[in-house]
C-alpha cells in the first residue's frame, strides 16, 4: 500500500488506462499546459502528448459534443469540467446525446465516455458555483453516476468508469483533492453499483456518499463515544444505487438516516427513503430521516454556508431522534 492524495489517485487511474488503451484521451479546460485546474492531470501532457491531453476553449457545449462524437466512433474520451456547474452549458450533449444514443440507435452505437470534475460546495464561491448535481444526472436513464469519497475508491471507480461502455458522470469535490489515503501498489478496480459498508454497527444505519460522507463518518465517531453503534454505508455510485446493501442494513439496525449534499426535493435521499419504506417498512422502528443542504441557493458568507450544509451536529441530532434519545 502507498499513501496518495485524491488528485493523485485520479491521475494514476487515467494514466494507467491511457497506457493500456491508446483510444483514451483527456479533454478540457487547462488540462494540458496548466496541468489541470486542480493539478489532477499534472505531468500527463509530457507523457501522452497534445493529441491525447487536449486543452480546450471555454466552450463546454463544444468540447462535450466533440467527446460524444468521438465516443460514438470508437474512442474513449474523458471530458473534464472545471466544475459541474459549468456542465449546465453542455447538458444537451450529455442528456440528449450521450445518454440516449444507445437506445435511439437500437443498440448499434455505444457512447463510452466519462464526464468528470468537481461538484457541490467548495467554500466561499456563492450560489452559481456551489451546486450538487448528482441527483440531476442520476435522474436520467442511460447515464451512470459515480461519487467517490476517498482516494482508494476514486482510483478503482474511475478505472471501471473509463472501461465502461456507457456514459459515466464521475463527480469529485474541490475540497477533496488534497485528501490523503492508502491505495494498493498493484492494479485494482471497483465495480460500479456496489456500495461499501465502511463501519459495521447495530443501532442505526447512516447512508451517504461523496465529500459529505466525511461528515457522516465524523458523526459516527462522535456517536460511538456516547454508546451509539452506527452502521455507515458509502453508496459510491448513485446510479445504479445498491439498494440491497442499504435494505439489508436497515433490517438489522431498524433505523435509517441519509446524509447528502443536495437540495431536498427529488434527491437521492428521498429515493432511498422511498425504497426502504417499500421493501423494509416492517423493519423500521422510526421514520427515515434525511439531512440535506437547505432548500435555497448557497450563500457566500461562511456562517450561512455552515448553517446551510449538513454538518456533524445535525447528523448526531438526527440519529438521536430516530433512537428516541432526547435531551
Buried (B, 14 or more C-beta within 10 A) or exposed (E): EEEBBBBBBBBBBBBBBBEEEEBBBBBBBBBBEEBBBBBBBBEBBEEBEEEBBBBBEEEBBBBBBBBBBBBBEEBBBBBBBBBBBBBBBBBEBBBEBBBBBBEEEEEEEBBBBBBBBBBBBBEEBBEEBBBBBBBBBBBBEBBBBBBBBBBBBBBBBBBBBBBBEBBBBBBBBBBBBEBEBEBEEEEEBBEBBBBBBBBEBEBBBBBBBBBBBBBBBBBBEBBBEEEBBBBBBBBBBBBEBBBEBBBBBBBBBBBBBBBBBBBBEEBBBBBBBEBBBEBBEEBBEBEBBBBBBBEEBBBEEEEEBEEBBBBBEBBBBBBBBBBEEEE
